[in-house]
């Protein structure tokens, strides 16, 4: 990774734009969720009103800073810094960088004096929550090296002792949903399960176009355009929702196969085969229970129409 320098003189450095999103559910990709949560819990402490995030082997570079606001630390020096949401008055001090940091931006300060603007995933979410809870967010910075040039300028390469994005996501999530610290790993896991369930209900409601209550039975099904779940109706109607009638289709004479459950459209277009379910698909038992009755079905496509997201639920009323 290329090192970023801090200079007294103005310098524009290109950095990747980061989309800051408050997580709904935690979805780690490289380790078990339980292990990730345990790891994150060990990187944050609350002492009085100071919430400190620290990992000994953490290494997060600061993009833009003004070393004129720092003492001349030597290489390897460590010092505590605070991180907060940057107000407009602070951004104006870094006018050369304002365009890059117009909205989602934090400021890093030493002894109350701002010396850097910073934008990275999940830190802004953590700052918002620590502000709400009346805490100050801090971490440890260190001088990785000092860049030499022909001038007498002090050009340190500064890095932060912060954990990676997955741990920061857990911390942001825990602060938002538990609103205190410390919290146990199980509390975070339980909050995550509730948040994901609520999010799934909201998603189902948006596709089915009906209210989906917490006690309402529904099924979420994903498949692609090559799946045998795909019907001619779905090919002709890429996005659809409506009430369907559950019809039982017996197997051929002599076959040991289970009956298929066919879902027929009720409103326009009527009496079309929207979907068929076969044993042992997860929704099969539910549809068998509703044979001869109405259920709600809705689906949408994504990935340029190559993948389908389908929901089946109890009907309204």
Beta strands, then each sheet from edge to edge (+ up, - down):
strand 1: 44-47
strand 2: 50-53
strand 3: 60-61
strand 4: 64-65
strand 5: 78-85
strand 6: 106-110
strand 7: 113-118
strand 8: 136-147
strand 9: 155-160
strand 10: 218-224
strand 11: 240-249
strand 12: 260-265
strand 13: 273-277
strand 14: 294-302
strand 15: 307-314
sheet 1: 1+ 2- 8- 5+ 6- 7+ 4-
sheet 2: 1+ 2- 8- 9+ 3-
sheet 3: 10+ 15- 14+ 11- 12+ 13-
end
